[in-house]
Amino acid sequence: MNQTVSLEVCSNSVTSAVAAQEGGAIRVELCENLPEGGTTPSFGQLLLARKLLHIQVFVLIRPRSGDFLYSDLEFEVIKADVRNCIEAGADGIVIGILNADGTIDKPRCKELVDMAKAYGLGVTFHRAFDMCKDIYQSLEDVIELGCDRILTSGGKSTAMEGASVLNHLVEKAAGRIAIMPGSGVNAHNVADLVRFTGVTEVHSSARTSVKSKMEYHNDHILLNNNLTDEDTLYFTDAEVVKGIIAAANS
């Protein structure tokens, strides 16, 4: 009998996290600012998510958008955010720090892993992995760090584009670490992705758009330089979550 495929939902708010739980996700990756690739959520979001969710809450530790090469000051922020996760009772953290040459910054990452593991938190290495110079050497480095899983698109823009690499990563990992495909995963492609790669967990935001309920609109101002539509909100949809899980296990 094939092993059940589970879904982690990238939740951009407590509202999305609750919908992920309702839809049957086993875990949320709580974050904010998904249009920028995701950043660390507020402490308030984390506290309320922990209060309302009985499924696992992993927290994205990323102080800003952009690259994964962090200054000493940014690293202090990162460690403070990890301490917040421990204090709030999170189940895990999602991390990734690189060196300028495209290798994994093992000393800093190990410090974060050790902080988390000392309090029983799990650790996922996020898609900074996809920006590495040598993805297979990076696999061995992340395993050495003691992480539990790698969120990856196989070094490509989407998981479907990187499916061949994902398959090779699963083979090379040989059960030493979980490989979790993410980026562009939906109900239409997840079954093919699972069959081709042999993964047992996948990652998706499972989002739908919702029109703002604001009745008044000031047409003379743009708050975000046209990067996003201020009249459209994006939340995880419980029915979309259910659809992905069903398709992944079809």
Secondary structure, 3 states (H helix, E strand, C coil): CCCCCEEEEEECCHHHHHHHHHHCCCEEEECECHHHCCECCCHHHHHHHHHHCCCEEEEECCCCCCCCCCCHHHHHHHHHHHHHHHHHCCCEEEECCECCCCCECHHHHHHHHHHHHHCCCEEEECHHHHHCCCHHHHHHHHHHHCCCEEEECCCCCCCCCCHHHHHHHHHHHCCCCEEEECCCCCCCCHHHHHHHHCCCEEEECCEEEEECCCCCCCCCCCCCCCCCCCCEEEEECHHHHHHHHHHHCC
